[in-house]
Every structure is written in C-alpha cells, then in structure tokens.
C-alpha cells in the first residue's frame, strides 16, 4: 500500500504536458516586493494542479509562504519560501521555483513584528514533516482531473485524510500557521443582536478547521491585500514600447463605433 501511495504521489506531482507556462511578474520585481509573511499563490503546472483547480473553482492550486533569507544561505538564489509538497513534505525552496508560473501575492494586513516572527517560526519548525503516504485515499481522488462531484461537496473532498499537517493541499500548513497567531483568513461569522431591545448587531468569528482551507481562500479573504508587483514597482503605461506592426493590425481590425 505504501509503495502504491508513493507511486501515485510521484505521478500526480509530475508536470502536466498540456500546461503552458506564463509569468505575470518579472523575477527581479517579485523578489523586491515580497516581505516575510506574504502568501504566494501559484497556478501550478502539475497533474494534481488540474484537480485542485477544478475542485476549488479557482486559478490557484498551490500556496507557499515567504519567510525571507532566514537560513542565511547567501548566494543569488537562497531558499526563501516554505511549502508543503505532496512528494517531499514540508520543504524550503528558492523563489526561482516559480519564476515561470503565474503567481499572486496575498499580504496579511497590519501584522505585528511579534506575530510575523511567530508565523515564520511556526512554518520553519515544521520543515521535514512528511506526507502520510499510507493514506492512499488522499491520492486516489486526484486521479480524475474533473470528478463528477457536486459543488457543495468539493471542499470536503479536499479535506479527507488522516489529519496530518502535510496533506496534499499545501494551504493546510499555512492556514494552521495563521491560526496560531489568530489571524483571520475566512472565518465563519455568526451575527448576534447585542440585546433583545438593541438593534445593533455584533459579529462573532469562529475559526474553521485548517484542513478546510484552500489556496483560493487567501485570494478572496477580505483580510489579505492583493499585491501586484508591477504596479507597486511604479507602472506607467506611457513607458510601454508597442511594436508598430501590432498597433497597425489593431487599427486595421478595429470596427468603427456607430451610434444608434
């Protein structure tokens, strides 16, 4: 059983032949904009990515957390991200691992220096944790890229497993780290009236289990800022140098607007 699980993990973690790599941020700009605590979402080019994107109805199939150069490796390409990998468990990787892929930066707002350090210490301490390969049911469900599963069951389908912190969904580790500092991602909100005579409504947030979080949740969370490196770096559309032939083709193909 363990042999079959290992083979499945290797197969699902291999690159998809149909994926076309596209990067929306230049490596040097991405490297300059990221700060410790940022969650880096990745579109993903693995076989398992197709299933995760379908089940979560999202562009994002993978998530890693930026910790900076905490390992003091030096050099031009140190390990600055920590992620939960299906095959290798919790590992540190260089930013160059995702230079050729579509990425998005999700930044926690107003994070204190103390909580930022606690967050980083939490994920660093879990490097070396391994995925439970004996739990073959975690892997078999990803063999169908688009399983016929009703929408309301898809999130639960991702949460199946033994409860280990390094399951196939990498966002489990990151969600657990943010819950350790009580930073909200997508909490369940209960609305209650303050009293029988008071019309004021107060909101009580309940923590969801970390196994239910997916990469998409960091993207749609109201508590994370979406940072676009090109815009932060000082984008000016006037500086774009368009190819003359491209502009000519656009002008030629454009239909004139007629007011009715």
C-alpha positions as CSV (number, residue, x, y, z in Angstrom):
1,X,0.0,0.0,0.0
2,X,2.8,2.4,0.8
3,X,4.5,1.5,-2.5
4,X,1.3,2.3,-4.4
5,X,0.9,5.6,-2.5
6,X,4.5,6.6,-3.3
7,X,4.0,5.9,-7.0
8,X,0.7,7.9,-7.1
9,X,2.4,10.8,-5.3
10,X,5.2,10.8,-7.9
11,X,2.8,10.6,-10.8
12,X,0.5,13.4,-9.6
13,X,3.4,15.6,-8.7
14,X,4.9,15.3,-12.3
15,X,4.5,18.2,-14.7
16,X,1.3,18.4,-16.9
17,X,2.0,18.1,-20.6
18,X,-0.8,20.4,-21.5
19,X,0.1,23.3,-19.2
20,X,1.5,26.4,-20.9
21,X,3.7,28.4,-18.5
22,X,3.0,32.1,-18.2
23,X,4.7,34.5,-15.8
24,X,3.0,37.8,-15.0
25,X,5.8,39.3,-12.8
26,X,9.4,39.7,-13.7
27,X,11.7,37.8,-11.2
28,X,13.6,40.8,-10.1
29,X,10.4,42.7,-9.3
30,X,8.9,39.8,-7.5
31,X,12.0,39.4,-5.4
32,X,12.0,43.1,-4.5
33,X,8.3,43.3,-3.5
34,X,7.8,40.2,-1.3
35,X,8.1,40.6,2.5
36,X,8.1,37.9,5.2
37,X,4.6,36.6,5.9
38,X,3.4,37.0,2.4
39,X,1.5,34.1,0.9
40,X,2.5,33.3,-2.7
41,X,-0.3,31.6,-4.7
42,X,0.8,29.6,-7.7
43,X,-1.3,28.5,-10.7
44,X,0.6,25.2,-10.8
45,X,1.9,23.0,-13.6
46,X,1.5,19.6,-12.0
47,X,-1.1,16.9,-12.8
48,X,-2.6,17.3,-9.4
49,X,-3.0,21.1,-10.1
50,X,-5.8,20.4,-12.6
51,X,-7.9,18.5,-10.0
52,X,-7.3,21.1,-7.2
53,X,-8.2,24.0,-9.5
54,X,-11.4,22.2,-10.6
55,X,-12.4,21.2,-7.0
56,X,-11.8,24.8,-5.7
57,X,-13.1,26.5,-8.8
58,X,-10.0,28.7,-8.8
59,X,-6.9,29.6,-10.7
60,X,-4.7,28.7,-7.8
61,X,-3.6,25.2,-7.0
62,X,-0.6,25.8,-4.7
63,X,0.5,28.1,-2.0
64,X,3.8,28.9,-0.3
65,X,4.7,31.3,2.4
66,X,7.6,33.8,2.1
67,X,10.0,33.7,5.1
68,X,12.9,35.7,3.7
69,X,16.5,34.6,4.0
70,X,16.1,33.0,7.4
71,X,18.5,30.2,6.6
72,X,21.4,32.6,6.0
73,X,22.4,30.7,2.8
74,X,23.6,33.8,0.9
75,X,24.1,33.5,-2.9
76,X,21.8,34.7,-5.6
77,X,19.0,32.1,-5.1
78,X,18.6,31.2,-1.5
79,X,15.6,29.3,-0.1
80,X,13.1,31.9,0.9
81,X,9.7,30.0,0.6
82,X,8.3,27.2,2.7
83,X,5.7,24.9,1.3
84,X,4.0,21.5,1.8
85,X,4.9,19.3,-1.1
86,X,2.9,16.2,-1.9
87,X,6.1,14.1,-2.5
88,X,8.7,15.7,-0.3
89,X,6.6,17.0,2.7
90,X,7.4,20.4,4.2
91,X,10.4,21.9,2.5
92,X,12.1,25.2,1.8
93,X,12.5,26.3,-1.9
94,X,14.0,29.2,-3.7
95,X,11.9,31.9,-5.4
96,X,13.2,30.8,-8.7
97,X,11.0,27.7,-8.5
98,X,8.0,29.8,-9.6
99,X,9.6,32.3,-11.9
100,X,7.9,30.8,-15.0
101,X,4.5,30.4,-13.4
102,X,1.5,32.6,-12.8
103,X,1.6,33.9,-9.2
104,X,-0.2,36.2,-6.9
105,X,0.9,37.8,-3.6
106,X,-1.5,37.9,-0.7
107,X,-0.3,40.0,2.2
108,X,-1.7,39.9,5.7
109,X,-2.6,43.5,6.8
110,X,-1.2,45.2,9.9
111,X,0.7,42.1,11.0
112,X,2.8,43.0,14.1
113,X,6.5,42.2,14.2
114,X,6.0,39.7,17.0
115,X,3.2,37.8,15.2
116,X,5.2,37.9,12.0
117,X,8.1,36.2,13.7
118,X,5.8,33.7,15.4
119,X,4.3,32.9,12.0
120,X,7.7,32.3,10.4
121,X,9.0,30.2,13.4
122,X,5.9,28.1,13.1
123,X,6.4,27.0,9.5
124,X,10.2,26.8,9.8
125,X,9.8,24.4,12.7
126,X,7.7,22.1,10.5
127,X,10.3,21.6,7.8
128,X,10.9,17.9,7.4
129,X,7.3,16.9,8.2
130,X,6.3,14.2,5.7
131,X,3.0,13.5,4.0
132,X,1.3,10.3,5.2
133,X,1.8,8.1,2.2
134,X,-0.3,5.3,3.8
135,X,-3.4,7.4,3.4
136,X,-3.9,6.3,-0.2
137,X,-7.5,7.7,-0.3
138,X,-5.9,11.2,-0.2
139,X,-4.3,10.5,-3.5
140,X,-6.8,8.3,-5.5
141,X,-9.4,11.1,-5.6
142,X,-7.0,13.3,-7.6
143,X,-6.7,10.8,-10.5
144,X,-9.8,12.2,-12.0
145,X,-9.0,15.8,-13.0
146,X,-12.7,16.7,-13.1
147,X,-14.6,14.3,-10.9
148,X,-18.4,14.5,-11.0
149,X,-18.7,16.0,-7.5
150,X,-21.5,18.5,-6.5
151,X,-20.1,21.9,-5.7
152,X,-21.1,21.7,-2.0
153,X,-19.0,18.6,-1.5
154,X,-15.8,19.7,-3.2
155,X,-14.2,21.5,-0.3
156,X,-14.9,18.5,2.0
157,X,-13.4,16.2,-0.7
158,X,-10.2,18.1,-0.3
159,X,-10.2,17.8,3.4
160,X,-10.3,14.0,3.5
161,X,-7.4,12.4,5.2
162,X,-5.6,11.4,8.4
163,X,-5.3,14.9,9.8
164,X,-1.5,15.2,9.2
165,X,-0.3,18.8,8.7
166,X,1.3,18.0,5.3
167,X,-1.6,16.8,3.3
168,X,-1.8,17.1,-0.5
169,X,-3.3,20.6,-0.1
170,X,-0.4,22.9,0.8
171,X,-2.6,25.6,2.2
172,X,-3.4,23.5,5.2
173,X,0.1,24.2,6.7
174,X,-0.2,27.9,6.0
175,X,-3.7,28.2,7.4
176,X,-2.6,26.4,10.6
177,X,0.3,28.9,10.9
178,X,-2.0,31.9,10.7
179,X,-4.5,30.4,13.1
180,X,-1.6,30.0,15.6
181,X,-1.4,33.9,15.8
182,X,-5.2,34.1,15.5
183,X,-5.1,36.0,12.2
184,X,-8.4,35.5,10.2
185,X,-8.5,34.0,6.7
186,X,-12.1,33.2,6.1
187,X,-13.7,32.6,9.5
188,X,-17.3,31.6,9.9
189,X,-19.2,34.7,11.0
190,X,-22.1,34.5,13.4
191,X,-24.3,37.6,13.7
192,X,-26.0,38.2,17.0
193,X,-28.1,41.1,18.4
194,X,-26.4,42.7,21.4
195,X,-29.7,42.5,23.4
196,X,-33.4,42.0,23.0
197,X,-34.0,45.7,22.9
198,X,-30.9,46.7,21.0
199,X,-31.0,46.6,17.2
200,X,-27.2,46.7,17.0
201,X,-25.7,43.5,15.5
202,X,-22.3,42.2,16.6
203,X,-20.2,39.8,14.6
204,X,-18.6,36.8,16.3
205,X,-15.9,35.0,14.3
206,X,-15.4,31.2,14.6
207,X,-12.2,29.6,13.5
208,X,-12.7,26.9,10.8
209,X,-10.6,23.8,10.8
210,X,-7.3,24.4,9.0
211,X,-7.9,21.3,6.8
212,X,-10.8,23.1,5.0
213,X,-8.7,25.9,3.6
214,X,-7.6,26.0,0.0
215,X,-5.2,28.4,-1.9
216,X,-8.3,30.3,-3.2
217,X,-9.3,31.4,0.3
218,X,-6.2,33.6,0.7
219,X,-7.1,35.3,-2.6
220,X,-10.8,36.1,-1.7
221,X,-10.1,36.8,2.0
222,X,-11.0,40.4,3.0
223,X,-8.1,40.3,5.4
224,X,-5.3,39.8,2.9
225,X,-4.2,42.5,0.5
226,X,-3.6,41.6,-3.1
227,X,-0.2,43.0,-4.1
228,X,0.6,43.3,-7.8
229,X,4.4,43.7,-8.1
230,X,4.3,45.6,-11.4
231,X,2.0,48.3,-10.0
232,X,3.9,48.6,-6.7
233,X,7.2,49.0,-8.6
234,X,5.9,52.1,-10.4
235,X,3.9,51.2,-13.5
236,X,3.4,53.8,-16.2
237,X,1.6,52.7,-19.3
238,X,3.2,55.6,-21.3
239,X,6.5,53.8,-20.9
240,X,5.3,50.7,-22.9
241,X,7.0,50.3,-26.2
242,X,4.4,48.8,-28.5
243,X,5.5,47.0,-31.7
244,X,4.5,49.2,-34.7
245,X,3.1,46.3,-36.7
246,X,0.9,45.2,-33.7
247,X,-0.6,48.7,-33.4
248,X,-1.2,48.7,-37.2
249,X,-3.0,45.4,-37.0
250,X,-5.2,46.6,-34.1
251,X,-6.2,49.8,-36.0
252,X,-6.9,47.8,-39.1
253,X,-9.1,45.2,-37.4
254,X,-11.0,47.6,-35.2
255,X,-14.5,48.2,-36.3
256,X,-15.8,51.8,-36.1
257,X,-18.3,52.6,-33.4
258,X,-21.7,53.7,-34.8
259,X,-24.2,55.5,-32.5
260,X,-27.7,54.2,-33.0
